[in-house]
Amino acid sequence: MGDVARYYIKDPLLLKFIDTGCYCWSLVPADMIPIINAGMVFSDRHYGGVNYPEGGLGKIAQKLAEALQKAGSQIQYQARVTKIITE
């Protein structure tokens, strides 16, 4: 993304905005993010507004953990993984 942005855009403030947006979304600057991902970063903010789960992104993990436990799985936090059983 960074190479494409710097090829077409010369305004340093706009480039900084692009870098900041990419970093906030993916924790890397624009020159390290694929352009398809950067497109999602900016379209998510403009087309139809921002669409995140109510209560934040952590709700996805929380609901997944609840469903796994309801299905009989056991979740151990901060435990060292030595083997993964898929049966």
C-alpha positions in Angstrom: 0.0 0.0 0.0 2.7 2.4 0.9 4.5 2.2 -2.4 1.3 2.8 -4.3 0.3 5.7 -2.1 3.7 7.4 -2.4 3.6 6.9 -6.2 0.3 8.8 -6.6 0.1 11.0 -3.5 2.7 13.7 -2.7 0.9 15.5 0.2 2.8 14.5 3.4 -0.2 15.1 5.6 -2.4 12.8 3.5 0.4 10.2 3.5 0.7 10.4 7.3 -3.1 9.9 7.5 -2.9 6.8 5.4 0.0 5.4 7.5 -1.8 6.2 10.7 -5.0 4.5 9.5 -3.1 1.4 8.4 -1.2 1.3 11.6 -4.3 1.6 13.8 -6.0 -1.3 11.9 -3.1 -3.7 11.4 -0.2 -2.4 13.7 2.1 -1.9 10.7 2.6 1.2 8.6 1.2 1.4 5.1 4.4 0.3 3.4 4.0 -3.1 5.1 0.3 -3.8 4.5 -1.1 -5.3 1.3 -3.2 -2.9 -0.7 -6.3 -5.1 -0.4 -6.1 -4.8 3.4 -5.6 -1.1 3.2 -8.6 -0.8 1.1 -10.7 -2.5 3.7 -9.2 -0.2 6.4 -10.5 2.9 4.6 -13.8 1.5 3.1 -14.8 0.3 6.6 -14.7 3.9 7.8 -16.7 5.4 4.9 -19.1 3.0 3.2 -22.0 2.4 5.6 -20.1 3.4 8.6 -18.0 1.3 11.0 -19.3 -2.2 11.6 -17.9 -3.6 14.8 -19.6 -5.8 17.3 -21.4 -4.1 20.2 -19.1 -4.2 23.1 -15.9 -4.3 21.0 -14.0 -6.9 19.1 -13.4 -8.9 22.3 -17.0 -10.0 22.1 -16.2 -12.3 19.2 -13.7 -14.2 21.3 -16.0 -14.2 24.3 -19.0 -15.6 22.4 -16.7 -18.2 20.7 -15.4 -19.3 24.1 -19.0 -19.5 25.5 -20.1 -21.6 22.5 -17.1 -23.9 22.9 -17.8 -24.4 26.6 -21.5 -25.0 26.0 -20.5 -27.7 23.5 -18.3 -29.4 26.2 -14.9 -28.0 25.5 -12.6 -26.8 28.2 -10.6 -23.6 27.9 -7.5 -23.0 30.0 -6.1 -19.5 30.0 -2.3 -18.8 30.2 -1.6 -22.6 30.0 1.4 -24.0 28.1 0.2 -25.9 25.1 2.1 -29.2 24.5 -0.5 -31.1 22.5 -3.7 -30.2 20.6 -6.4 -32.8 20.6 -9.0 -32.4 17.8 -11.2 -35.4 18.5 
